Amino acid sequence: MVNHTSSLNKSLKASPQQDKKSVTVHDVARVAGVSKSTVSLVLRGSEKASAKAKDKVLKAIEETGYVYNRDAAAMRSKSSDLVAIVINDLTNPYSAKLAVALEKHVRQLGLMATLVNTSEDVETQTQIVAKLKEYRVKAFIICPAPNTEAKWLEELQTMQTQVVSIMRQVSGSTIPCVLPDNEKGVYTATKALIKRGHKQIAFIGGDDAISDYHQRLLGFNNAINEHSDVSSWVFNSATNRQGGRLAMSMCLEKVPSIESVMCFNDIVAYGVMEYLAEQNIKPGHDVGVIGFDDLDDSKLMSVPLSTVKIDADDIAKAVCEILKGDKPENLKQVPVSLIERSS
């Protein structure tokens, strides 16, 4: 009598042409000597699987030729391991810096990130997100475009899909939100300008349709209102270099004796400083300038830019804490700090 009994391990080795799709999680668990649930934890990249168990499972996968069908797993769980990072404007250096930090920390959770850009357009944002939903993403990390509605944001969150908004709040939304302490940052910066003895100060740049503009302007006004002898002006503009140039032009036309300016962000401040230099006005000496973000180039300017620092890594860590369920609060404000340089 011929004995046809053999171990799964030997059987697989004896059949190199065997269809790998026939190898199941149960087979991998048997070869590894662990439970099916342990194999599943390793496949999902869960931190709950020990290093020893992970090593056994990975060796068994290599030995059996098992191929993890992520699409099928997503169908079973009604979600995937994909996290969509939806950025409002990737041409902004800080947004790009933040996207890199988010991708790194999302990957450390054992998840895969995909990055998309909405170009500050709410219709583009709606279309992109609708398409991403077809891929059963596990989470959306969104910097909302101007005019994003709370209802739309709320409806994205389901039992299978988390949603976290970053950098901007959407009025009326209860979706978890991570943003820098905009109000305190500009308040501290404006107080620093006043401490220099400046009595005529302008706030330059920003879009009235976004929450961070209002938060930063509030910090500016709160600092100004503490000093009855200080006068202030506000000049809105696009939040880019050209916006800073145009706003500074309007400011000098209306207030030729302006002593300092608080800028919405560093990019606006770069435009401000360029325009001042063209008018033979030296930033930091003739007119004080402070930005917001602390981009890498800010310390390299011909007159190094004073700015409010937002640590992109801190923002990313706070977002991932929410994804892990460690931080249940709806609003997380990340601390900022004033970096004073020559401007």
C-alpha positions in Angstrom: 0.0 0.0 0.0 1.4 3.4 -1.0 1.3 6.0 1.7 0.0 9.3 0.3 0.2 11.2 3.6 2.7 14.0 3.7 3.0 17.3 5.4 1.7 20.5 3.8 5.2 21.8 3.8 6.5 18.8 1.8 3.5 18.9 -0.5 4.1 22.5 -1.4 7.7 22.0 -2.0 7.0 19.0 -4.2 4.6 21.1 -6.4 6.4 24.3 -7.5 3.9 24.8 -10.2 1.0 24.7 -7.8 -1.3 27.7 -8.1 -0.3 30.0 -5.2 -3.9 31.2 -4.8 -4.7 27.7 -3.4 -2.5 28.5 -0.4 -4.7 29.9 2.4 -4.1 31.8 5.7 -4.9 28.5 7.4 -2.0 26.8 5.6 0.4 29.6 6.5 -0.8 29.4 10.2 -0.1 25.6 10.1 3.4 25.9 8.7 4.2 28.8 11.1 2.8 27.0 14.1 0.6 29.9 15.1 -3.1 30.8 15.0 -5.0 32.1 12.0 -5.6 35.4 13.9 -1.9 35.8 14.5 -1.3 35.5 10.7 -4.0 38.1 10.1 -2.4 40.5 12.5 1.0 40.2 10.8 -0.6 40.6 7.3 -2.3 43.8 8.5 0.9 45.2 10.0 -0.6 45.3 13.5 1.6 46.1 16.5 -0.2 43.4 18.5 1.8 40.7 16.8 5.1 39.9 18.6 8.4 40.1 16.8 8.8 36.3 17.2 5.4 35.6 15.7 6.0 38.0 12.9 9.3 36.2 12.0 7.5 32.8 12.0 4.7 34.0 9.8 6.9 35.8 7.3 9.1 32.7 6.9 6.0 30.6 6.4 4.7 33.0 3.8 8.0 32.8 1.9 8.0 29.0 2.2 4.4 28.5 1.0 4.4 31.2 -1.6 1.2 32.7 0.0 0.0 35.9 -1.7 -2.1 38.3 0.4 -5.2 39.4 -1.6 -5.7 42.9 -0.2 -8.7 43.5 -2.4 -10.5 40.5 -1.0 -9.5 41.5 2.5 -10.9 45.0 1.9 -14.2 43.5 0.7 -14.4 41.3 3.9 -13.6 44.2 6.2 -15.3 46.8 4.1 -12.1 48.9 4.3 -8.5 48.7 3.2 -5.2 49.7 4.8 -5.1 52.8 2.5 -5.1 56.3 4.1 -5.9 59.2 1.8 -4.0 62.5 2.5 -6.0 65.2 0.8 -3.9 68.4 0.7 -5.3 71.8 -0.3 -2.3 73.2 -2.1 0.9 71.2 -2.7 2.6 74.2 -4.3 2.8 75.7 -0.8 6.1 74.5 0.7 4.6 74.0 4.1 1.8 71.8 2.7 4.4 69.6 1.0 6.5 69.4 4.2 3.4 68.4 6.2 2.4 65.8 3.6 5.9 64.1 3.9 5.5 64.0 7.7 2.0 62.5 7.5 3.1 59.8 5.0 6.0 58.8 7.3 3.8 58.5 10.4 1.0 56.8 8.6 3.5 54.2 7.3 4.7 53.6 10.9 1.2 52.5 11.7 1.5 49.8 9.1 -0.8 51.6 6.7 -0.2 52.8 3.2 -0.7 56.5 2.3 -1.8 58.0 -1.0 -1.5 61.8 -1.6 -3.8 64.0 -3.6 -4.0 67.8 -4.2 -7.2 69.8 -4.5 -5.7 73.1 -5.5 -7.9 75.0 -3.0 -11.0 74.0 -5.1 -14.0 72.5 -3.3 -15.4 70.9 -6.4 -12.1 69.2 -7.2 -12.0 68.1 -3.5 -15.5 66.5 -3.8 -14.6 64.7 -7.1 -11.3 63.3 -5.8 -12.8 62.1 -2.5 -15.7 60.4 -4.3 -13.2 58.5 -6.4 -11.1 57.5 -3.4 -14.2 56.1 -1.6 -14.3 53.5 -4.3 -11.0 52.1 -3.0 -12.5 51.6 0.5 -9.9 53.8 2.2 -9.4 53.3 5.9 -9.1 57.0 6.7 -9.2 60.5 5.1 -6.8 63.1 6.4 -8.1 66.3 4.8 -7.0 69.9 4.8 -10.4 71.3 3.7 -10.6 73.6 0.7 -12.4 76.9 1.2 -16.2 76.6 1.4 -16.1 72.9 2.5 -19.5 72.1 4.1 -19.7 70.4 7.5 -22.4 68.0 6.2 -20.2 66.7 3.5 -17.3 66.2 5.9 -19.5 64.5 8.5 -20.9 62.0 5.9 -17.4 60.8 4.9 -17.0 59.3 8.4 -18.5 55.8 8.7 -18.0 52.7 10.9 -15.2 51.6 8.4 -13.7 55.0 7.5 -12.1 57.6 9.9 -11.9 61.3 9.0 -9.5 63.8 10.5 -9.3 67.4 9.3 -6.0 69.3 9.6 -4.8 72.9 9.6 -8.4 74.3 9.2 -11.7 73.9 11.0 -15.0 73.5 9.2 -17.7 75.5 11.0 -20.4 73.1 12.5 -18.3 70.0 12.0 -17.7 67.5 14.8 -15.0 65.7 12.9 -11.7 65.4 14.8 -9.4 68.3 13.9 -5.7 68.9 14.3 -4.3 72.4 13.8 -1.6 74.7 15.1 -2.5 77.2 17.9 -3.0 80.0 15.3 -4.4 82.6 17.7 -1.7 82.3 20.3 1.1 82.2 17.7 0.1 85.5 16.1 -0.7 87.1 19.5 2.8 86.3 20.7 4.4 87.6 17.4 2.3 90.8 17.4 3.3 91.4 21.1 6.9 91.0 20.0 6.5 93.8 17.4 4.9 96.0 20.0 7.7 95.3 22.4 10.0 96.8 19.7 8.2 100.1 20.3 6.2 99.9 17.1 2.9 101.8 17.2 1.7 101.3 13.6 1.2 97.7 12.7 -0.5 95.9 9.8 -1.8 92.4 9.3 -1.1 91.2 5.8 -2.5 88.3 3.7 -5.1 85.7 4.1 -8.4 84.4 2.7 -11.6 85.3 4.6 -13.1 81.9 3.6 -10.7 79.8 5.7 -10.7 79.3 9.5 -6.9 79.8 10.1 -7.2 83.4 8.7 -9.8 84.3 11.3 -7.9 82.6 14.1 -4.7 84.4 13.2 -6.4 87.7 12.8 -8.1 87.2 16.2 -4.6 86.8 17.8 -3.4 89.9 16.1 -6.4 92.0 17.2 -6.2 90.7 20.8 -2.6 91.8 21.1 -3.4 95.2 19.5 -6.4 95.8 21.8 -4.2 95.6 24.8 -2.4 98.8 23.8 -4.5 101.9 23.3 -1.6 103.8 21.7 -1.1 101.2 18.9 -2.9 101.6 15.5 -3.6 98.7 13.2 -4.7 97.9 9.6 -5.6 94.7 7.8 -4.9 94.1 4.1 -6.2 90.8 2.7 -4.5 89.0 -0.2 -3.8 85.7 -1.8 -1.7 83.5 0.5 1.3 83.5 -1.9 4.3 85.6 -2.7 2.5 87.8 -5.2 -0.3 88.3 -2.7 2.3 89.6 -0.2 3.7 92.1 -2.7 0.3 93.5 -3.6 -0.8 93.8 0.0 2.4 95.5 1.0 1.9 97.9 -1.9 -1.6 98.8 -0.7 -0.3 99.1 2.9 2.5 101.6 2.0 0.0 103.6 -0.2 -2.4 103.9 2.7 0.1 104.0 5.6 3.5 105.3 4.4 4.7 105.4 8.0 3.9 101.8 8.8 6.4 100.4 11.3 5.9 96.6 11.1 3.7 93.9 9.5 2.4 90.6 10.8 2.1 88.3 7.8 -0.4 85.4 7.4 2.4 83.0 6.4 6.0 82.9 5.4 5.3 82.9 1.7 3.3 86.2 2.0 6.2 87.5 4.1 8.7 86.7 1.3 6.6 88.9 -1.1 6.4 91.6 1.5 10.2 91.7 2.0 10.8 91.7 -1.8 8.5 94.6 -2.3 10.0 96.6 0.6 13.5 96.0 -0.8 12.4 97.3 -4.2 11.2 100.5 -2.4 14.6 100.8 -0.7 13.0 100.0 2.7 15.1 97.5 4.7 13.0 94.7 6.4 13.9 94.5 10.1 15.5 97.9 10.1 12.9 100.2 8.6 9.9 97.9 8.8 9.6 94.9 11.1 8.3 91.7 9.4 7.1 88.4 11.0 5.8 85.4 9.1 4.0 82.1 10.1 5.2 78.5 9.4 9.0 78.7 9.6 9.8 77.3 6.2 13.3 76.0 5.6 14.1 79.0 3.4 13.1 81.6 6.0 16.4 81.5 7.8 18.2 81.8 4.5 16.7 85.0 3.3 19.0 88.0 2.7 17.4 89.3 5.9 16.5 86.2 7.9 12.7 86.1 8.5 11.3 86.1 12.0 8.4 83.7 12.1 6.0 81.5 14.1 7.2 77.9 13.9 4.7 75.0 13.3 6.3 71.6 13.7 4.9 69.5 10.8 6.0 66.3 12.7 3.9 67.3 15.7 0.9 67.8 13.5 1.4 64.3 11.9 1.9 62.6 15.3 -1.3 64.1 16.6 -3.2 63.0 13.5 -1.9 59.4 13.9 -2.8 59.4 17.6 -6.4 60.0 16.5 -6.2 57.3 13.9 -5.1 54.8 16.6 -7.9 55.9 18.9 -5.6 57.4 21.5 -6.9 60.9 21.4 -10.7 61.1 21.4 -11.1 64.9 21.6 -12.6 66.7 18.6 -10.0 69.5 18.6 -6.3 69.1 19.1 -4.2 72.4 19.0 -0.5 71.8 18.5 1.7 74.3 20.3 3.7 76.9 18.2 6.7 79.0 19.0 8.1 82.4 17.9 11.5 82.3 16.2 12.9 85.9 16.2 15.5 86.6 13.5 16.8 89.8 11.8 13.5 90.9 10.2 
